[in-house]
Amino acid sequence: MDLSRIRNFCIIAHIDHGKSTLADRLMQATGAVSERELTAQHLDSMDLERERGITIKAQAVRLSYKPLDGFEYQLNLIDTPGHVDFTYEVSRSLAASDGALLVVDATQGIQAQTLANIYLAMEYDLPIIPVVNKIDLPAAEPERVASEMASAFGFTDDEFVFVSAKTGEGVVEILDAIVERVSSPKGETAEPLRALIFDSKYDSYKGVVAYVRAVDGRLDTAGAIRLMATGATAEALEIGFFGPGMTSTKSLETGEVGYVATGLKDVAACRVGDTMTTGGPSHTDPLPGYEPMKPMVYTGLYPADGESFPELREALEKLRLNDPALSFEPESSAALGFGFRCGFLGLLHMDVTQERLEREYDLTLIATAPSVGYKVLMTNGDEIDVDNPSAMPSIQEIDKIFEPWVDLSIVAPSRFIGSVMELVTTRRGEYTRMEYLQSVDTKRKDDGGSATADARVLLEYKMPLAELLVDFHSQLKSRSQGYASMDYSIGQPRPGDMVKLDVLVNYTPVDALSMMLHRDNAQSRGRELVTKLKKLIPRQMFEVPIQSAIGSRVVARETVKAMRKNVLAKCYGGDVTRKRKLLEKQAKGKKRMKKIGSVDVPQEAFMAVLSLERD
């Protein structure tokens, strides 16, 4: 197709602002999916996406649209996730697009992730079409939201498109705006092939299937291909586009988006961000690709039966194929055996990955408590990275510990400023600035005619990443009655007064329960943890002490009482000395068992840290 009639665009928005529903209406309006085949959140193909109501993986679809000028246009849509943990998916979609739809809920207005996404789009210098969605709702205030967006981002009144993704109102106007405002792809059809791999998956029959955007040149079926970063060569077994299902075609032209079945069995040979070109030596330069994402949250994943280690390795390699933010390396634990230390972008990313491993690969896993990565400056001048608390050097060898900090943005109604500030301050947050997203004249008025406390405020803080892990998001929602939203980006690490909290069960350290904490919180958290573990660890025939310790100093202790067998049950009276002998014999047996006995720590104990209540 003529380059001037191709439009590559993506949809960006805060979570639950209607991206996937709008994508459904666009497919319906262009006839990409019939009424009979159309389902809610059609592009969300994973069971997890449908169950949770969120988009996890970016999905692409080709739409054909004929506006009033009579020409047929090819619109390549990429739907993106909205949760902060999957921002990397958004950046990959933006790199493969020439424009973006910025969707904002008419009842909620600008949220934290709205700000983050539009700044990402501006970095790629993409034209942005502002879309105010959900105008059919009784609580919708499209004019107020449009005024707010115009004030915050500089949009003019004639740029806004008001739609209802639920009813389909305004969808045709969006399609016309895409044709008019999104620029056509820039590329040279006569040049050698250069295709950007923006996603991929593994197929048992087709090998690695790469999702690509052809930047220059042309790709034909059965043609030889080469991946410039890894040097791997293959043959294009199948070429096609997303309609929305995978539809084979003879070739992919410059500017088009589609897929290539490579037949490669080595999942590491085809990386997301790599440049695909024709086989043999190439005289062209590779495309910029993507900046690699560094995992921020680490946890240990272990097979529950201890025999599925090879299956877990294979499953992680296949998941990493289309999730470059996932990292893993083998590790062993005295309590759990052999497993992997895995790195994620956040807790939701960790939770989704674990559930995908269990569902798609039929694995039963034990996950340890999550932690963040630290930079440790040793007394001898060396600097090491530590992502596992059990691997932290002894306190005598440590000069400084640098912990990761984040730049935190919170958007909330002004009446919740006090409670939000209190929450962040208790988590060692440092105030940066505050900005009202609405001017006084655009605030809603109550019956008395005065400005209400519903004017939303942007609060910016600097805060340790570790303080976000446990329950910060749920606490934020609780204190703001569900109205607040948050987004964060990684800032510069800072030195912190961090200590390692060890947990000993029956005087034996359980490495998988170790955690890094700030010294001010270590004692109280240790006390809470041993209290929690006392309820989870089953009783034995001997007493089981549970201790939390900082270095050699025990800061808290609980004891699981021993089960007692009634050895006097058969003594119906008689001499008291006989009873005493039986009790002494029992005491000796328990003492011996205590020396040689082992305690099985249940899976629930390893996640107890996540359920610790914070004041």
Secondary structure, 3 states (H helix, E strand, C coil): CCHHHEEEEEEEECCCCCHHHHHHHHHHHHCCCCCCCCCCCCCCCCHHHHHHCCCCCCEEEEEEECCCCCCCEEEEEEECCCCHHHHHHHHHHHHCCCEEEEEEECCCCCCHHHHHHHHHHHHCCCCEEEEEECCCCCCCCHHHHHHHHHHHHCCCHHHCEECECCCCECHHHHHHHHHHHCCCCCCCCCCCCEEEEEEEEEECCCEEEEEEEEEECCEECCCEEEECCCCCEEECCEEEEECCCEEEECEECCCCEEEEECCCCCHHHCCCCCEEEECCCCCCCCCCCCCCCCCCEEEEEEECCCCCHHHHHHHHHHHHHCCCCCEEEEEEECCCEEEEEEEECCHHHHHHHHHHHHHHCCCCEEECCCEECEEEEECCCCEEEECCHHHCCCHHHEEEEEECEEEEEEEEEHHHHHHHHHHHHHCCCEEEEEEECCCHHHCCECCCCCECCCCEEEEEEEEECHHHHCCHHHHHHHHCCCCCEEEEEECCCEECCEEEEEEEECCEECHHHCEEEEHHHHHHHHHHHHHHHHHHCCCCCCCEEEEEEECCEEEEEEEECCCCCCCCCCCCCCCHHHHHHHHHHHHHHHHHHHHHCCCCCCHHHHCHHHHCCCC
